[in-house]
Structures are given as structure tokens and as C-alpha cells.
Amino acid sequence: MIDLTIHFDGSGEKHLYEQIYEHIKKEIREGKLLQEERLPSTRSLAENLQISRSTASAAYEQLVAEGYLEARPNKGYYVSRYEDLYHLGVKKGKQQENQESPPKKNAYKIEFALNGMGEDLFPHATWRSLYKETMKKHSGDLFRLGDPQGEMELRTTISRYLHSSRGVNCSPSQILIGAGNDYLLLVLDKILGERASIAMEEITYNRAFQLFKSCGHQIIRVGMDANGIRIDDLKKSEASLAYVMPAHQFPMGIVMPMSRRMELLGWAHEKEERYLIEDDYDSEFRYQGKPIPALCASDVKDKVIYIGTFSKSIAPAIRISYLVLPESLLEKYREKAFFLASTVSRTDQFMLNEFIREGYFERHLNKMRKGYKNKHDLLLEELRAFGHAFTISGENAGLHLLLHSKQNKTDSKLQQEALQCGVKVTTLSELLLPGDTIQSNHEGTVLLGYGGLTEIEILEGMKALKNAWAE
């Protein structure tokens, strides 16, 4: 139910009930009152407008008589359905047209989306149970402001998890919890200051690039090869920081080998002011070989700023990420950014802490790995038939892989052919930084994300792509 604000004409030329009647009729005609919307009762309207109840009733009765309103016994007055008003010759407002028009259907049936996740793999029952337990156990704490860095319980649990799963040794005091990587990178901006120059690979995570650039940092583009960022190019730059994704570079899918990681750490160790920003966004999903420890785990001189997230491993809507600061930057954090309150609700933090601490997270990850591994293997099996037309890369980790055309087709051509067969794929060109053009060695590259698809949908999508790209 809504409140009605009506400004009366004090000239006395029109009765108050007429002014109310005309105001509501106009609101309905212009789409400002939507179909099935409940209006205030005559008593409430009278009290709000300081008029008699009989005046309000007279206006409503006239609107009901003309079909603008519908009176429902023991429920109140509601705006009539649009089809009824249409027969009265009422001109529909824009909001009404938007409300009534059915949404346009996508021009595709299957989308190999890069940010998709398997909804069937989410532990709905466990999460609901944890919510109830949290409300009982922490009911008093939920109404108080928490620690700006995040709840100590959760930070302690994360530090233990990072030690066991990624080889990262850190104390809870080094961890900051925030709602997504964007927020944490903004906090990092406060710590680093505007003068920091940041090296980024020539093809990199566009969102991080835009965020650093918008904060006024100088961004230095550095070349990359099959092993990731080129150290020789990095050494030629004047950068004081380098942003990298060693576990699974986005979007190229490169897993940085240990030798390149050591070279990268060597660069950072050369000067006191140098640091590495390690974005470890989906390290949980690796399909070939043994898990590679985080770059931060090999750092013996406190030079790696580590960023992790639960968006990929649990669900994007969880929106809980964490930043591990080197001890040398903690004082700067307390000076420049400690005033920023945590952006994650205490309820979510308590729930996540129990989810990890009680072993639910480990069981969930095992289920996710198995489910994604099955999808990954199925996709690769289906791609065998494409060997004459494409080469594959980025298939060793993460939730997407890349196809590179051998037939000199542009990526836009490949995308259009796929759409004509009901499938949407992402092109590498779409992920480039503003003003960039696709390099010749990357022309004709599309990305297939499979995390959000069922195995049946993968089979259906690959069948369509075979028709789309058949020669």
C-alpha cells in the first residue's frame, strides 16, 4: 500500500472529492499507479489529507464506478487490471507499457557465460540452517558495529584455511574482509597513495585496470608470453607494483610456472618500495597436476599483497572477499584506511565462519571440484571434433577455456555464427582494455565458460557450435 500526496486547489471551484478523483485518475492514466496496486483505506486517506472520510469515500466510489479502481471486500481498493482499463480507452503511460509488455527473449538458448556457476551445487539447506543458528547464537551482536577489518573469528578461520590450502602464512591481524574485490582494491588505493605506478599485463582483468586508473594510478602495460607477465619488460618499466593472477590468469587462462614466479618475486625483492598484488580469484579449481601454492606462499620478504574471494568457490552473491596485507603495510592501513567500516554484514561473516570451521566448506569444495571436473572433461571431449578448426588453451584450471581459430576467422564472425545457431560465446575482443585492438596472434579467439551449465546444456551447446562452425 502507498500513501497519496495531493495538493488541493484552494479556489473552491472544485469540491475536494473531485480533486481527489481527478488526481488518482491521472496517476493511473500516466502509469504512476500500477495495476493491482493497493490504495490507502478511506480512513487512512482522510487522516493523511485532513479531510472527512465521506469525502474520501465519494472519490473512491466514483473511481470504482468508472472502472479505475476495484473494491475488494475486507481487503480494500486496488487499481484495476490494465486490460480492463484498455477497454475504457485509457491511454497507457510508459510505466504501464513497460509493466505489461513481456520481456524480450534472448536470441540464444545456451550461453557459455564466463561468470556462470552451478546453482545445483550450492548447499541451500546447510546455508538456511546456518542462518537460523547464527540468528540464535549472535542475535545481540548483529545490531552492533563490528571490527573495520572484519570479525576476528572469521579472520582467524581464513588465516588457518589459507595456510592449509594455499600455503600462505599470515596472522588474522593482516587480513581485511570486504564485500567483493572492488572494495578491497579501493582500500588498497588508500594505502598505496596516488603516486603508485602499477604494471599490468597487456591483456588483463579489465575491471581491476579501470579501478586503478580511476583512482589516479599510472598504469604501465607490460608484455606477456605463454608463461604470463614478461619479466624483462617489467624490469624496463618504472612500476612500483605489479598486478598478476598466477594461479589462472584472466582472461588468457595461463597458469604461471614456478620458475616465472621466482623471477617475479626476485623483481619485487630488488627494491624496498616494490610489491606484487596477487589476485587468486579461482585457485580452488585445477584439473591437471598437483595444486600450485600461492605466490604469496613463496614470498620470504613480505612483498606480496594477496587477494582472495569466496565468490567463485561458494556463490557470486556471497560477496565476501579478503585482502592479506604484508606486515610492512599494516601501519599505513591503520593511518590511511582504518576509518573505513567493514562492508560485509556481521550475519554473513558469522555464517561463513561456521561454514568453514565446521567442515561444510571443504565438503562443498570437493563437490564443486567434482562437478566442474565432470563438465570440464565433457567439454574437452566434445571439442575433439573441433581439432581441425581450433586450438585450445587455458584448459588446466578455472571455469573457462579459449578456442583459437585456425581458419583466419575473426572472433566477431565466430560469435555471429554461434548466435545464428542459438549459442552465445564471449570473444577476446570484448575483454580488451578501452582503445585496444586484437593482436594478430589472438585474432579469432572465443572463450567458453561452462560453470553455470548443466552437462545436458553443454552437449546441446556443443552440438549447435558444431553446426555453426562446420566447414
C-alpha positions in Angstrom: 0.0 0.0 0.0 1.2 3.5 -0.8 0.4 7.0 0.6 -1.1 9.6 -1.7 0.1 13.2 -1.6 -2.5 15.5 -3.1 -2.2 19.3 -3.3 -5.6 20.8 -3.2 -6.7 23.9 -5.2 -8.0 26.3 -2.6 -10.0 28.4 -5.0 -13.2 26.5 -4.1 -14.1 25.9 -7.8 -14.0 22.1 -7.4 -15.1 20.0 -4.5 -12.4 18.2 -2.6 -13.7 14.8 -3.6 -13.5 15.8 -7.3 -9.9 16.9 -6.9 -9.0 13.5 -5.3 -10.9 11.7 -8.0 -9.1 13.6 -10.8 -5.6 13.2 -9.2 -5.9 9.4 -8.8 -7.4 9.0 -12.3 -4.5 11.0 -13.8 -1.9 8.9 -11.8 -3.4 5.7 -13.2 -3.5 7.0 -16.8 0.1 8.1 -16.6 1.2 4.8 -15.2 2.3 6.2 -11.8 -0.1 3.9 -10.1 0.4 0.3 -11.3 -2.2 -2.4 -11.8 -3.1 -4.4 -8.7 -1.5 -1.7 -6.5 -3.4 -1.2 -3.3 -4.5 2.3 -2.3 -4.9 3.7 1.2 -8.1 2.9 3.0 -10.7 5.8 3.1 -9.9 6.2 6.8 -6.1 6.5 6.2 -6.6 8.8 3.2 -8.9 11.0 5.3 -6.4 11.2 8.2 -3.5 11.9 5.8 -5.2 14.7 3.8 -7.1 16.1 6.8 -10.5 15.7 5.2 -13.7 13.9 6.1 -14.0 10.2 5.5 -17.1 10.7 3.4 -15.2 12.9 1.0 -12.6 10.2 0.5 -15.3 7.5 0.1 -17.0 9.7 -2.6 -13.9 9.9 -4.6 -13.2 6.2 -4.4 -16.8 5.2 -5.3 -16.6 7.4 -8.4 -13.4 5.7 -9.5 -14.8 2.3 -8.9 -17.9 3.2 -10.9 -15.8 4.2 -13.9 -13.6 1.1 -13.6 -10.3 2.7 -12.5 -10.4 1.1 -9.1 -11.7 -2.3 -7.8 -13.2 -2.6 -4.4 -12.4 -6.0 -2.7 -14.4 -6.9 0.3 -12.4 -6.9 3.6 -9.2 -6.1 1.6 -9.5 -2.5 0.3 -9.2 -0.6 -3.0 -6.9 -1.7 -5.9 -6.0 -0.3 -9.3 -7.9 -2.2 -11.9 -6.1 -4.5 -14.4 -4.8 -2.9 -17.5 -6.8 -4.9 -19.9 -10.0 -3.6 -18.2 -8.7 0.0 -18.5 -7.8 -0.6 -22.1 -11.4 -1.2 -23.0 -12.3 2.1 -21.4 -10.0 3.8 -23.9 -7.4 4.8 -21.3 -4.1 5.8 -22.8 -1.3 3.8 -21.1 1.7 5.5 -19.6 5.2 4.4 -20.2 5.5 2.6 -16.9 2.3 0.7 -17.7 3.5 -0.3 -21.1 6.8 -1.5 -19.6 5.0 -3.4 -16.9 2.6 -5.1 -19.3 5.0 -5.8 -22.2 6.5 -9.3 -22.0 10.3 -9.3 -21.7 12.1 -9.9 -24.9 13.5 -13.3 -25.2 17.3 -13.8 -25.8 18.3 -14.6 -29.3 20.1 -17.7 -27.9 19.3 -20.8 -25.9 22.7 -21.6 -24.5 25.2 -19.2 -23.1 28.8 -20.3 -22.3 29.0 -17.4 -19.7 32.3 -16.7 -18.0 30.7 -15.8 -14.7 28.3 -18.7 -14.5 28.2 -21.1 -11.5 26.3 -24.3 -10.9 23.2 -23.4 -8.9 22.6 -27.1 -8.3 25.9 -27.4 -6.4 25.1 -24.7 -3.8 24.3 -26.1 -0.3 20.9 -24.4 0.1 19.8 -26.5 3.1 23.1 -26.0 5.0 23.1 -22.3 4.4 19.5 -21.9 5.6 20.4 -23.9 8.8 23.4 -21.8 9.4 21.3 -18.6 9.1 18.9 -19.8 11.8 21.8 -20.9 14.1 23.5 -17.5 13.6 20.4 -15.5 14.5 20.0 -17.5 17.7 23.7 -17.5 18.7 24.6 -14.0 17.8 21.3 -12.1 18.0 22.7 -9.4 20.3 25.9 -8.9 18.3 24.2 -8.4 15.0 23.0 -4.9 15.9 26.4 -3.6 16.9 29.1 -2.3 14.6 31.8 -4.8 14.0 35.6 -4.6 13.5 36.5 -2.5 10.5 38.9 -5.3 9.3 36.1 -7.9 9.7 35.2 -10.2 12.6 38.2 -11.7 14.3 36.6 -15.2 14.4 36.3 -15.2 10.6 39.8 -13.7 10.0 41.3 -16.4 12.2 39.4 -19.1 10.3 40.6 -17.6 7.0 44.2 -17.5 8.1 44.0 -21.2 9.0 42.3 -22.0 5.7 45.0 -20.2 3.7 47.8 -22.0 5.5 46.3 -25.4 4.8 45.0 -24.9 1.3 47.3 -22.3 -0.3 50.4 -22.4 1.8 50.0 -18.8 2.9 51.2 -18.0 6.4 49.6 -14.9 7.8 48.1 -13.7 11.1 44.5 -12.6 11.5 45.7 -9.0 12.0 46.9 -8.9 8.4 43.5 -9.8 6.9 40.8 -7.3 5.8 37.4 -8.6 4.8 35.2 -6.7 2.3 32.2 -7.0 0.0 34.0 -8.0 -3.2 37.4 -7.3 -4.7 36.4 -3.9 -5.9 36.0 -2.6 -2.4 39.3 -4.2 -1.3 41.2 -2.6 -4.2 39.8 0.8 -3.2 41.0 0.2 0.3 44.4 -0.7 -1.2 44.4 2.5 -3.2 44.1 4.5 0.1 47.1 2.6 1.5 49.3 2.9 -1.6 48.6 6.5 -2.4 48.0 8.1 -5.8 51.7 8.1 -6.8 51.9 4.4 -7.1 52.6 3.1 -10.6 51.2 -0.3 -11.3 52.3 -2.8 -14.0 49.6 -4.9 -15.6 49.8 -7.5 -18.4 48.8 -6.2 -21.8 45.7 -8.4 -21.7 44.4 -8.4 -18.1 41.3 -8.1 -15.9 39.6 -5.1 -17.3 37.7 -4.2 -14.1 40.9 -4.0 -12.0 42.5 -1.9 -14.7 39.6 0.6 -14.8 39.5 0.8 -11.0 43.2 1.5 -10.6 43.1 4.0 -13.4 40.0 5.8 -12.0 41.9 6.2 -8.7 44.7 8.1 -10.5 47.4 5.5 -10.6 49.8 5.3 -13.5 49.2 2.0 -15.3 52.1 0.6 -17.2 51.2 -2.1 -19.8 53.7 -5.0 -19.8 54.0 -7.7 -22.4 53.2 -11.3 -21.7 54.1 -14.7 -23.2 52.9 -18.3 -22.6 54.1 -18.2 -19.0 52.5 -14.9 -18.1 53.9 -11.4 -17.5 57.3 -10.9 -19.1 60.0 -10.1 -16.5 62.3 -8.4 -19.0 59.6 -5.9 -19.9 58.7 -5.5 -16.2 62.3 -4.6 -15.4 62.3 -1.9 -18.1 59.2 -0.3 -16.6 59.3 2.2 -13.7 56.5 0.4 -11.9 56.5 0.0 -8.1 53.8 -2.6 -8.1 52.7 -5.4 -10.4 49.2 -6.9 -10.6 49.2 -10.6 -11.5 47.0 -13.7 -11.4 49.5 -16.6 -11.2 47.0 -19.4 -10.5 44.8 -18.7 -13.5 45.4 -15.5 -15.5 42.2 -13.9 -16.7 41.2 -13.9 -19.5 44.1 -15.9 -21.1 43.9 -18.8 -18.7 47.7 -19.1 -18.1 48.9 -21.0 -15.1 52.2 -19.3 -14.2 55.0 -21.9 -13.7 57.2 -21.8 -10.6 60.3 -20.5 -12.5 58.4 -17.4 -13.6 57.0 -16.9 -10.1 60.5 -16.9 -8.7 61.6 -14.3 -11.3 58.6 -12.2 -10.3 59.5 -12.4 -6.6 63.1 -11.5 -7.5 61.9 -8.3 -9.2 59.9 -7.3 -6.1 62.8 -8.1 -3.8 65.2 -5.7 -5.6 63.7 -2.5 -4.2 62.1 -1.7 -0.9 59.0 0.1 -2.4 58.1 -2.7 -4.8 55.1 -5.0 -4.1 53.2 -7.7 -6.0 49.4 -7.8 -6.0 48.3 -11.4 -6.3 44.7 -11.9 -7.4 43.9 -15.5 -6.5 40.3 -15.5 -7.6 39.7 -19.1 -8.6 42.7 -21.1 -7.4 40.4 -23.8 -6.0 39.8 -25.3 -9.4 42.8 -27.0 -11.0 42.4 -30.1 -13.2 45.9 -31.2 -14.2 48.9 -31.8 -12.0 49.3 -31.0 -8.3 47.9 -27.8 -6.8 50.5 -25.0 -7.0 50.9 -22.9 -3.8 50.0 -19.3 -4.0 52.8 -16.8 -5.0 52.4 -15.4 -1.5 53.4 -18.7 0.0 56.9 -18.5 -1.7 57.4 -14.9 -0.5 60.1 -14.7 2.2 60.5 -10.9 2.2 56.9 -9.7 2.8 56.3 -8.4 -0.7 53.0 -9.9 -1.8 49.6 -8.3 -1.3 47.2 -11.3 -1.6 43.5 -11.0 -2.6 41.1 -14.0 -2.4 37.4 -14.4 -2.7 34.6 -16.8 -1.9 32.6 -15.7 -5.0 33.8 -18.5 -7.2 34.0 -21.2 -4.6 30.6 -20.6 -2.9 28.5 -18.2 -5.0 28.8 -14.7 -6.5 26.0 -13.3 -4.3 28.0 -14.1 -1.2 30.2 -11.1 -2.0 32.9 -11.8 0.6 36.5 -11.3 -0.3 39.6 -10.8 1.8 42.9 -9.0 1.5 46.1 -10.1 3.2 48.5 -7.2 3.7 52.2 -7.6 4.2 53.3 -6.6 7.8 55.1 -3.7 6.3 51.9 -2.1 5.1 49.8 -2.6 8.2 50.8 0.7 9.7 49.9 2.5 6.5 46.5 0.8 6.6 45.9 2.0 10.2 46.9 5.5 9.3 45.0 5.9 6.0 42.1 3.5 5.8 41.2 2.2 9.3 38.3 4.6 9.4 36.5 2.6 6.7 33.9 0.3 8.2 33.5 -3.3 7.0 31.1 -3.6 4.1 30.1 -7.2 4.9 27.2 -7.7 7.4 28.1 -9.4 10.6 25.4 -12.0 9.9 27.2 -13.1 6.7 30.5 -13.2 8.4 29.3 -15.3 11.3 27.6 -17.7 8.9 30.7 -18.0 6.7 32.9 -18.6 9.7 30.7 -21.6 10.8 30.5 -22.8 7.2 34.3 -23.1 7.0 35.0 -24.1 10.6 32.5 -26.9 10.8 33.8 -28.5 7.6 30.9 -27.6 5.3 33.1 -25.6 3.1 35.6 -28.4 2.5 32.8 -30.8 1.6 31.2 -28.2 -0.6 34.5 -27.6 -2.5 35.0 -31.3 -3.1 31.5 -31.4 -4.5 32.2 -28.4 -6.7 35.6 -29.7 -7.9 34.0 -33.0 -8.9 31.0 -31.3 -10.6 33.2 -28.8 -12.5 35.8 -31.5 -13.4 33.0 -33.6 -15.0 31.8 -30.6 -17.0 35.4 -29.7 -17.9 36.2 -33.2 -19.2 32.9 -33.4 -21.1 33.6 -30.1 -22.8 37.1 -31.2 -23.8 35.7 -34.5 -25.1 33.2 -32.6 -27.3 35.9 -30.3 -28.5 37.9 -33.1 -30.0 35.7 -32.8 -33.1 36.9 -29.2 -33.5 40.6 -30.0 -33.7 40.8 -29.3 -37.4 39.5 -25.8 -36.9 40.7 -24.6 -33.4 43.5 -24.9 -30.9 42.6 -25.0 -27.2 44.3 -23.1 -24.3 43.6 -22.4 -20.7 42.1 -25.8 -20.0 44.2 -26.7 -17.0 42.4 -24.6 -14.4 39.5 -22.3 -13.8 36.0 -22.3 -15.2 36.6 -21.3 -18.8 38.9 -22.1 -21.8 39.8 -20.5 -25.0 39.4 -21.5 -28.6 41.7 -20.1 -31.3 40.6 -20.3 -34.9 43.0 -21.9 -37.4 40.8 -20.7 -40.3 41.6 -17.0 -40.1 38.0 -16.2 -38.9 37.6 -13.1 -36.9 36.2 -13.5 -33.4 33.1 -11.4 -34.3 32.4 -13.7 -37.2 32.7 -16.7 -34.9 30.4 -15.1 -32.4 27.8 -14.2 -35.1 27.8 -17.8 -36.5 27.3 -19.1 -33.0 24.4 -16.8 -32.3 22.7 -17.9 -35.5 22.7 -21.4 -34.1 21.3 -20.3 -30.7 24.6 -20.1 -28.7 26.3 -17.1 -27.1 30.0 -17.1 -26.6 32.4 -14.3 -25.4 35.1 -13.0 -27.7 38.5 -12.0 -26.6 38.0 -8.6 -28.2 35.1 -7.9 -25.7 37.6 -8.3 -22.8 40.3 -5.9 -24.1 41.0 -2.6 -22.4 39.5 0.5 -23.9 41.2 1.6 -27.1 43.0 -1.7 -27.6 42.7 -3.8 -30.8 43.1 -7.5 -31.0 46.6 -8.6 -31.9 47.2 -10.8 -34.9 48.2 -13.8 -32.8 45.0 -13.6 -30.8 42.6 -12.9 -33.7 39.7 -15.3 -33.9 39.6 -16.2 -30.2 36.5 -17.0 -28.2 36.0 -18.1 -24.6 33.7 -20.8 -23.3 32.7 -20.7 -19.7 31.0 -23.8 -18.5 30.5 -23.4 -14.7 26.8 -22.4 -15.0 25.7 -25.0 -17.5 24.4 -28.5 -16.9 26.0 -31.4 -18.7 23.0 -31.7 -20.9 23.2 -28.0 -21.8 26.9 -28.4 -22.6 26.1 -31.2 -25.0 23.3 -29.2 -26.6 25.5 -26.1 -26.9 28.4 -28.1 -28.4 26.1 -29.7 -30.9 24.9 -26.2 -32.0 28.5 -25.0 -32.3 29.5 -27.9 -34.5 26.7 -26.8 -36.9 27.8 -23.1 -36.5 31.5 -23.6 -37.2 31.3 -26.6 -39.5 33.3 -26.2 -42.7 
